[in-house]
Amino acid sequence: MITKRIIPCLDVRNGRVVKGINFEGIQDVADPVEMARFYNENGADELVFYDITASVEERKLFSDILTDVASQIFIPLTVGGGINTLEDFDRVLKCGADKVSVNSGAIRDPNIIEQGAKKYGDQCVVLSMDIKRVDGTFKLFSKGGRENTGIDALQWAVDGVNRGAGELVVNSIDTDGVKEGFDLEMLDAIAARVSVPIIASGGAGKMEDFSELFKHPGMDAGLAASIFHFKEINILDLKEYLRKEGVEVRL
């Protein structure tokens, strides 16, 4: 049986880890290098690093901070923010990333998914999707959840996988930071349409939210930020709980 993964997410702005609710009300949390070191030592299976304003500010990702983060950890690192070209892939991989997350850059030019997969392999390309309900349908948002693209999110997931994305990070703007559970309706709709691993993001507030998530087919990992950052849930405690619930995790 494939083990389920628990993945903390570092949303980085101006060199600091930050967190908000529904992508708004951003507050400062911690130093990303210290936090990466903490998660590496405390049971995280992987780490996600997002430079959350790189796309909207139309600049390249902070590579110096990324290099420092990568040097502190021995678990897989996925990096996103301002990834628009193969040169951007190359740069973050050379900084120590294991996988590259594309979001706004792929919306602007979907060919970047195919190009990245062809050069570095499907397993390296992660398609990150920020999704919100609009008039009862799931719509894809860009620029850190600021802009409604009008694109049908479910079809975008299918297209991304067909182009070569080896993994999806599916983030619900509706549940982000609310701590009332993952957006299972949305996640199930995507899982029914693709066969690659899905990392569920947005909404985790308690251990039971993760056990509920992993009862749903296609959910390979649970990603969260504030509950781990503020030590509301300890990852090793969470894994012990999940194992008792019959979920296979790495301890």
Buried (B, 14 or more C-beta within 10 A) or exposed (E): EEBBBBBBBBBBBEEBBBBBEBBEEBEEBBBBBEBBBBBBEBBBBBBBBBBBBBBBBEEBBBBEBBBBBBEBBEBBBBBBBBBBBBEBBBBBBEBBBBBBBBBBBBBBEBEBBBBBBEEBEBEBBBBBBBBBBEEEEBBBBBBBBEBEBEBBBBEBBEBBBEBBBBBBBBBBBBBBBBBEBBBBEBBBBBBEEBEBBBBBBBBBBBBEBBBBBBEBEBBBBBBBBBBBBEEEBBBEEBBBBBEEBEBEBEE
